[in-house]
Structure formats: structure tokens, C-alpha cells
Amino acid sequence: MHDENLIVVGSGIRTVGQMTTESIAWIRRADKVLYVISDPVGEEVVHKLNPAAAESLAGLYAENKLRAQTYREMIEAMLSSVRAGRRTCFVAYGHPGVFVYPTHEAIRRARAEGYKARMLPGISAEDCLIADMGIDMLTGSQSFEASDFLANARQLDVASHVILWQIGGLGDATFKRHQFNLRGLPQLVGKLMRYYRPDHTVYLYQAAMFPGTEPSIRGGPLAGLPQTTIRPSETLYIPPASLAVADPYAAM
């Protein structure tokens, strides 16, 4: 192993069985282990790997507190540990680079200050969704953060698989423990109906967090989405609505 000042790893979605051996080795080797993990089983795993060094940063979240402020505090916690001369490992839920702004920014700032910093891959919700939904990437896929898709002029290819992440927190910049304010959901559905029929079946997906449990997969018509209760951790998956159109100018 190279000597890193900051190493960022992922716990996987199911920490038991999905944390890589490389990530486990870094957690054990670190002088300080900071983590944000969604389940108590995952927390216990991290503490058992390095009981003297492990510290949760989940307490930085607070009801209605701006998530951007929490992220700044997480970044500072990582950098403060690095500056103090400790080999620091940050453990994020899932993949540490997928919709985890603090990890990218902490690595960028650590490197700018002359420290060695690196990210290791982890199993993400997308990996679980591909397996659970039987998605064949041969037909192509598009992936957007839901609020980003709503706010910007994105274009969809309806012959591909489409995934909208963090739909359960659509348009809400604050932290909520139970339910976000999804006022923008009708507008999002209206935007999607420029591409899909109202009766096109879409799915709300949530990966299984614990061994032996099943993922949550709820299907229904696109037009009915605004009347559906969406959990904060759910993802919207939209299957292809048509076959790809052949390019007559492509020489095959």
C-alpha cells in the first residue's frame, strides 16, 4: 500500500459482503476513520475494523439544515485530521464518488495543500439496480441527478434506460429525516411527458440494505408519480420506450 494522507472508500450498499478487501485494509490501517453510513450494521462493521479510530459524522446532519453546510463541515473534519498528521480514511455509504460532494472536494483541497489523497471504488446503488432490474447496458443508458435534470435543459434518448437519482429529495436543499418537500415533482413529470406517454411504466427503486432482504421495486404509470409517496432513498428508473433508430449513414 502507498502512503496516503487521505483515503476515501465506500461501504457498498450492503456493508456486509459489499465492502472491498482493499477498503477494509485501509480502514484497519488508518489513524482516524470518519464515516457516514446509513445503517447500524454498517456502523458496527467499521467500528470492529478499527474501534479506536472510528468516528461517525452523521451528527452533522440536522433537520432543515442546509446540506451544503453539513458538507462543508464534513470536508473540514477530513482536512483537519489530515493536517494534524493522521492517516485519515473517510467511509461513505455506497460508492464514495457517486453524489458525494464532500469526498471530491476534500480530495481536491487535500491535494492542493500538498497531501496525498485518493478515492477507491465501491458498489453503488446503480450497480445494485442493474442487477435487480435486469438492465442490459447494450441498449445504452442515461443517468441524471433528478434536481439537475429538472433545472437544466437535458435531452433524453427514450430508446435507452434512464435513471434519475435522488428523486426522493427533488428540489429540497435541506436535510429531512423522513420526507422531503417534493413540490417540483409535478413539474418533473410534466418534463418527462415530453418524451414518454402518461401510461409508460416507471419504477421507484431502493436497493436492499441488509443480507437476506429484498430490494423495493414499485412500478406504475408515469402520470401517477405525483400522487405517489416517494421515500428519500428511492431512485426513479425509466425503461426504454422504443427501439433505437438505425443511422443510415453509419458504415457497418
C-alpha positions in Angstrom: 0.0 0.0 0.0 1.2 3.5 -0.8 1.3 6.1 2.0 -1.8 8.2 1.6 -2.7 11.1 3.9 -6.4 10.8 2.9 -8.1 7.8 1.5 -11.8 7.8 0.6 -13.6 4.4 0.4 -17.2 3.2 0.0 -19.1 0.8 2.3 -21.2 -0.6 -0.6 -25.0 -0.6 -0.2 -24.9 -3.8 2.0 -21.8 -3.2 4.0 -21.7 -6.9 5.0 -20.4 -8.5 1.8 -20.1 -5.4 -0.4 -17.1 -3.6 1.2 -14.0 -4.4 -0.9 -11.0 -6.0 0.7 -8.9 -3.0 -0.3 -11.3 -0.7 1.6 -11.2 -2.9 4.6 -7.4 -2.9 4.7 -7.3 0.9 4.6 -9.9 1.2 7.4 -7.8 -1.0 9.6 -4.6 0.9 8.8 -5.9 4.4 9.3 -5.1 6.6 12.3 -8.5 8.2 12.0 -11.7 6.7 10.4 -14.5 9.2 9.7 -17.7 7.7 8.3 -21.2 8.4 7.2 -23.2 5.2 6.8 -26.9 4.7 6.6 -27.4 1.6 8.7 -26.3 0.4 12.2 -25.0 -2.9 10.9 -22.6 -0.9 8.6 -21.5 1.3 11.5 -20.8 -1.8 13.6 -18.6 -3.2 10.9 -16.5 -0.1 10.7 -16.1 0.1 14.5 -15.0 -3.5 14.6 -12.4 -3.0 11.9 -10.8 0.0 13.8 -12.5 0.5 17.1 -10.0 3.1 18.5 -10.2 5.4 15.4 -13.8 5.2 14.2 -16.0 8.3 14.4 -19.4 9.0 12.8 -20.1 12.3 11.2 -23.8 11.6 10.8 -24.4 14.0 13.7 -23.5 16.9 11.5 -26.9 16.5 9.8 -29.8 18.3 11.4 -33.5 18.7 10.5 -34.0 21.5 7.9 -30.3 22.3 8.0 -28.8 23.1 4.6 -27.0 20.1 3.3 -24.3 22.4 1.8 -23.4 23.5 5.3 -23.2 19.9 6.5 -20.9 19.0 3.6 -18.6 21.9 4.4 -18.3 20.7 7.9 -17.5 17.1 6.7 -14.8 18.4 4.4 -13.3 20.4 7.3 -13.3 17.4 9.6 -11.4 15.3 7.0 -8.9 18.1 6.3 -8.4 18.9 10.0 -7.5 15.3 10.6 -5.1 15.2 7.7 -3.4 18.5 8.8 -2.9 17.0 12.2 -0.7 14.4 10.7 -3.2 11.4 10.9 -3.6 8.9 8.1 -7.3 9.6 7.5 -9.9 7.3 6.0 -13.3 8.5 5.2 -16.0 5.9 4.6 -19.1 6.9 2.6 -22.2 4.8 2.0 -22.3 3.1 -1.4 -19.7 4.4 -3.9 -17.7 7.3 -2.4 -17.8 9.2 -5.7 -21.4 8.9 -6.6 -23.3 12.0 -5.5 -20.9 12.5 -2.6 -19.7 16.1 -3.0 -17.6 16.2 0.3 -15.3 13.4 -0.9 -14.5 15.0 -4.2 -13.9 18.4 -2.6 -11.9 17.0 0.3 -9.6 15.2 -2.1 -9.2 18.3 -4.3 -8.3 20.5 -1.4 -6.0 18.0 0.2 -4.0 17.6 -3.0 -3.9 21.4 -3.4 -2.4 21.6 0.1 0.3 19.1 -0.9 -1.1 16.0 0.7 -1.6 12.6 -1.0 -5.3 11.8 -1.4 -7.1 9.0 -3.3 -10.5 7.5 -3.8 -11.3 3.8 -4.0 -14.4 2.5 -5.9 -17.3 0.9 -4.1 -20.6 -0.8 -5.0 -23.2 1.9 -5.7 -27.0 1.9 -5.9 -26.6 1.8 -9.7 -24.7 -1.5 -9.6 -27.5 -2.9 -7.5 -30.2 -1.5 -9.7 -28.6 -3.0 -12.8 -28.6 -6.4 -11.2 -32.0 -6.3 -9.6 -33.8 -4.8 -12.6 -32.0 -6.9 -15.2 -30.7 -4.0 -17.2 -28.7 -4.8 -20.2 -26.4 -1.8 -20.9 -26.1 -2.9 -24.6 -29.1 -0.7 -25.3 -27.4 2.3 -23.6 -28.3 4.3 -20.5 -28.6 7.9 -19.3 -28.2 8.9 -15.7 -29.0 12.3 -14.1 -29.5 13.7 -10.7 -33.2 14.5 -10.5 -32.9 18.1 -9.4 -30.2 18.7 -12.0 -32.4 17.2 -14.8 -35.3 19.4 -13.8 -33.3 22.6 -13.6 -31.3 22.2 -16.8 -32.0 21.6 -20.5 -31.2 17.9 -20.6 -32.2 15.7 -23.5 -33.4 12.1 -23.2 -33.0 9.2 -25.5 -36.1 7.2 -25.0 -34.5 4.1 -26.6 -32.1 3.9 -23.6 -32.5 3.1 -19.9 -32.9 6.3 -17.9 -32.1 6.7 -14.2 -33.0 9.8 -12.2 -31.1 9.8 -8.9 -32.2 11.4 -5.6 -35.8 11.9 -6.8 -36.8 11.5 -3.1 -35.0 14.8 -2.4 -36.1 16.6 -5.5 -35.6 20.4 -5.3 -35.0 20.4 -1.5 -31.6 21.7 -0.4 -32.2 20.9 3.3 -31.9 17.7 5.3 -35.0 15.8 6.3 -35.0 12.6 8.3 -38.3 11.2 7.0 -39.8 13.1 4.0 -38.6 15.8 1.7 -40.8 18.5 0.2 -41.3 17.4 -3.4 -43.1 20.5 -4.8 -41.2 20.1 -8.0 -42.5 16.6 -8.7 -45.4 17.6 -11.0 -43.1 19.8 -13.0 -40.6 17.0 -13.3 -43.3 14.6 -14.5 -44.5 17.2 -17.0 -41.0 17.4 -18.4 -40.7 13.7 -18.7 -44.1 13.5 -20.5 -42.5 15.5 -23.4 -40.7 12.2 -24.1 -43.0 9.4 -22.7 -46.6 8.6 -22.8 -48.5 9.2 -19.5 -49.1 5.5 -19.1 -45.5 4.5 -19.6 -44.5 2.3 -16.7 -41.7 3.7 -14.5 -40.2 2.2 -11.3 -39.2 3.5 -7.9 -36.2 1.5 -6.8 -34.5 1.1 -3.4 -31.6 -1.4 -3.0 -31.7 -3.9 -0.2 -29.5 -2.7 2.6 -29.2 -6.0 4.6 -28.3 -9.5 3.6 -31.3 -11.7 3.1 -33.6 -8.8 2.4 -35.2 -7.9 -1.0 -35.0 -4.6 -2.9 -38.0 -2.4 -3.1 -39.3 -2.1 -6.7 -42.6 -0.2 -7.2 -43.9 0.2 -10.7 -46.7 2.4 -12.0 -47.7 4.9 -14.8 -45.6 8.0 -15.2 -48.6 10.2 -14.8 -49.4 8.8 -11.4 -46.0 9.7 -9.9 -47.0 13.0 -8.3 -49.7 11.1 -6.2 -47.1 8.5 -5.0 -45.3 8.8 -1.7 -41.6 8.7 -2.5 -39.0 7.7 0.1 -35.9 9.8 0.4 -33.6 7.0 -0.7 -35.5 5.9 -3.8 -34.4 6.2 -7.4 -36.5 6.6 -10.5 -35.8 4.0 -13.2 -37.5 4.5 -16.7 -37.3 1.6 -19.1 -36.8 2.2 -22.8 -40.0 3.4 -24.6 -38.8 2.4 -28.1 -36.1 0.7 -30.1 -33.1 2.6 -31.3 -33.4 4.0 -34.8 -30.7 2.9 -37.2 -28.3 5.5 -38.5 -28.4 5.3 -42.3 -25.0 7.0 -42.7 -23.2 4.5 -40.4 -21.0 2.1 -42.3 -21.2 -1.3 -40.5 
